[in-house]
Amino acid sequence: MKFRNLLVLILISALINSCSEAKGSKTLRLGHGLDVSHSVHKAMVKMGEDLERISAGKLKLEIYPSQQLGTERQCLELLQIGSLDMTKVSVGVLENFAPKMKVLGLPFLFRGREHAFKVLDGPIGQQLLEDGEKYWLKGLGYYDAGSRSFYTKKPVRTPEDLEGQKIRVMESVTAMDMVRGLGGSPTPISWGELYTALQQGVVDGAENNPPSFYLSRHYEVCKYYTLNEHTVLPDVLLAGPHLWEKLSAEEQGWLKQAVETSVVYQRKLWLEAENEALKALEEAGVQIIRPDKKLFSDKIKDSFDKYKNEPEMFDLIKKIQNTK
């Protein structure tokens, strides 16, 4: 299996590196796993347009969506070895590469979207991005990915309804612990394989935000969506250190400016997409369940306590909780 994965990375790397750059300009290659109709992809398109305009054509962005260059994990590995310039991944996947990021995946850590943005856009979020550099990952910014909730084939109104259900999760220890704590059976499966896994009964459900649930068409299999909003898990835009080092200070400034604009734009699009997705899901026959969230948070209220033996991590949790 490891040999096959290595072979895939080598082939992808060869494909990317075979692309030539135009004279007098640099083309930055960005790979991600989302559909082109997703707000993140649209924000990336804007970022590319802004980058080319700001740099007067000296920097261009070439985007490979829909897992064309592999899964999120594979894109991170390509970034680390210098075969891909930029990528976007969920914090849930990133925590396997940059361990401190797992704090953002803890259930019911944030009080809501406003609290999450204050943390992510403030000193804590910036420090977490900078911490990734020791793992050859240059954090550039956070895109909104809303709140994650459960979608299943049977209605889930309380944590007890999850007992015995196989729930797909990302390759994230934090996500697996959360589902296990709520009584479900966590099953890591790649996003691209999930539709078939739901169809064939490999898993009974999954957890994600409304736009991802809708755009993936998983609602064709899962007719219940429980808005317990257990995690506020952002997407992270990353560059490889090899890219950052080959850019001049001026070029780095151009890229930062384009990223900042795309983040603001994406967050606006996200709110619209979230409302549209929930409406479309109801129209498609999905039952939207709005449970008592306290039942879920109380079930795993001790999840932070296990970090008391990790002073640095526990201090980070307290700082996030105390952010006003």
N, C-alpha and C positions, 0 to 999 in steps of 0.2 A: 504493500500500500504506500509506504513512504517513498519507494522508488518511483511509483507511478506519479505521485504528487510532485516529486522532484522533476520528472520528465515533463509534466504539464507546465511547470514554472519555467523550465528551460525553453520550451517551445514558445510560450507566451513572450518571454524575454526577447527571443529572436525576432518575433513578429514586431514588437514595439521598436526595437533598435534598428529594424530594417527601414523604418520610415525616415525619409530624409528631411532636412530642414532647409527652408528657403534662404537664399543668401541675404545677409544683413538683418536677419530676424531669428529669434529663438522660439521654437514651438514646445510648449509644455504639455505633456500627455497626462490626462486625468482619467482614471478608471473607477467605476462604481457599479453597484449592483441593482440600482433602482430603475424603474420604468421611465421613459422619456416624458410621461405626463405628470410625474411627481414634482412637487414644488422644489425639491432639492435640485433636481436636474435643470429645471427652468432657471433657478438662481445661478447655477453654474454656467448656463448659456449666457445669462446677463453678465456674469463675471468675465467670461471670455470676450464679450463685446466691449465691456468697459476697459479691460486690460489692453486690448488692441488699440482702442481710442486713446487712452491715457499715454500709452507708450509710442504713439504714432506708428504703429505697425511693427515695432521692434520685438514685442512679446505677443505670442498668440497661444490660444488654448485649444487643444484637440481633445474631445471628450468621447470616452468609450463607455456607454451605459449598459444596463441589463446584463451584467456579469460577462460581458464580452471578453474581459481579460481575467476572468476567474471570480471566485468567491471573495468576500471581504477579507478573509484570512489570507488568501493567496495574493490579493492586492497589497496587503500590508507587507508580506514577505518580499514581493517584487520591489516595494518601496525601500525596504531595508538593504536589498542587494544592489540598488541603484538602477534597476531596469524599468522603473515607473517613476514619474515625477510627483504625481499627486493622487490622492484617493480620498474617499469619504467612507467612514465606517461608523457603526453604532458603538457607543461606549461599551456595550455588552461584549463585543468582540475585542475591542481595544484593550480591555482589562487583562487579557491573556498575554499582551505584549508590554503594557505599561501598568503594572500592578496597582498603583495608587488610584487609577481611574475607576476601580471597582467601587469606590465610595459612592459614585454617582448612580450606581445601579441598585443601591440598597432600597428596599421597599418602604414607601411612605416617609422618605427622608425629607422631601420638599412639601411645603404647605400649599403649593400651587405654582402656576406658570410664572407669576411675578417674582416670587421668592427664588425660583430656579434661575431666572435671568439675572437677578442680583448677584447670585453666587457665581454663575458662569462668566458673567461679564466683569466681575470684580477680581480682586487679588487672588482668591481661592481658585477660580477657574483658570486664570492666567498661570498660576504656579503649577497646576496640573498639566497644562499644555507644555510648559517648559520642562517639566519632569520627564516628559516623553523623549526628550532629546538624547538622554543617556541610552535609549534603546533605538537610536537611529530613526526617530520619528519626530518631525518638526510640526507641532500643532499650530494651526493658523486661526481657527475659530470654531464656534459651535452653531450648528443649525438646529432649529426647533424640530423635535420629533414627537411633540405632544406627550400624552400619557398613554401607557400601555395597559390594556385590559384583556380579559379572557374572552375568546370566542370558541364555542363548543357545539356539539351535536345535540346535547341535552341541556336544559336550562340550569344555570348556576346562579343561585340566589344567596347562598351562604357558603363558607369554606367547606362545610360538610358535603356539599354537592360535588366537590372536586375529588373526593376520596375514590380511589380506584381508577381515576381517569388519567390517561397518558396525555400529557401536555407537551407540545413541542416548545423547546426553548432554544436560544442561541447557545453557542459554545461558550457559556459563561457560568462559572461556579456560583456567582451571586444569584443569577436567575434560577439555577437548579436548586439552590438552597431555599429560595423564596417559594417555589412551587412545592417543594417537599414539605416546607413548614406549613403550608396551607392544606396539606393532605393529598396533593396530586402526585403523579409519577412523572418527573421531568425527563424528557427525551430530546437530546440534541439532534437536530436535523437542519441541513442547510436550507436557506430560503428558497432556492431554486427547485428543491425536491419536495417542498412541503405540500403543494397542491395534491400531488399523486399520493403522498403519504396519508393525507386526510381522506382521499377517495378510497384508498385500499384498507383503511382502518388501522394503519400502522400507529397512528396517534388519534386521539379522540377530540383534540382541539389544540389551540395555540394561544398566544397572547401577543397583541400588537396594538398600534394606534389605529384610529378609524380610517385615514386615507390608505394605509398599507393593507388593511383588511379588505377594503373595497377594491382598490386597484389590482390586487392579487387575484380577485374573483374567488377568494376562499369562502365567501358567503354562499356560493353555490353548493357547498358541502355543509358548512356550519351555519345553522339558522338562529343561533342565540348569541348575543353580544352583551356581556356583563360589564358595565362601566364602573368597575371598582377602582380603576386608575391607580394600580399598585406602584408603578414606577414612572418617573419623569426622566426618560433616558434620552439624552441628546445625541445627535449625530456630530461627528467631529471631522473637520476638514484638515487633512495632513499633507505635508510635503516631505520629500526625502532630503536628508542633510546634503546629499550630493548635489541636488538642485539648488539649495540655498547657497551653497558654497560657490557655485559657478555663476550666480547672479551678482551683479554689482550692487552697491548700496542703493543706487538710484532705482535699479530694477526691482530690488526687494521692496522698496517703497511703493512702486507701481502695483506690485502684486498685493501688498497689504491693503492698499486703498481699494482695489477691485474686490478683495475678499470682504472687507468691512461693508461695502455697499451691497454685496450679494447676500450677506447675513441678514441685514435689515429687510431686504426685498423678500427673502425666503420666509422670514417670520410672518410677514404680512400675508403672503400667499398661503402659508400653512393654516392660518386661522380660517381663511375662506375655504380651503380644501377640506378642513376638518368638518365644518358645518355642512358642506355639500355632500361629503361622504356619509355622514350620519343620516341625512335626508334620503340619499340614494339607497342606502342599506335598508331603511324602512320600506321604501317603495319596492325593493326586491324581495320583501317578505321576511326580512330578518327581525326578530323580536329583540328590541333594545331593552335590557334590564338595568334598572338603576337601583342597585342594592344599598343596604346600609354599609357604607365603607368601613365603619368602626368595627364591624364583625370581622373583617379581613385584617385590619391593622392590629386589632387586639390579639388575634390568633398568632401573630408573629412579632408582638411588641418587644420580645426579648432578643430579637435578631441582632441588635446593636451591642448587646452585652458581651458577645463572644469576642469582640474586638478590644475588650479591656486589657487583654494580655498583649495588645499591640498599641502601645502608647501613642505612637505617631498617627496611626489610623484613627484611634478613638478621639484624639484631639481634633482631627480633621472633621469628624462627625459632629462634635460639639460646636466647632466654629461655624459649620454649615447651619446647624439648628439655631444658632444664636444670631445669624445674619438677619437684619431687619430690613 
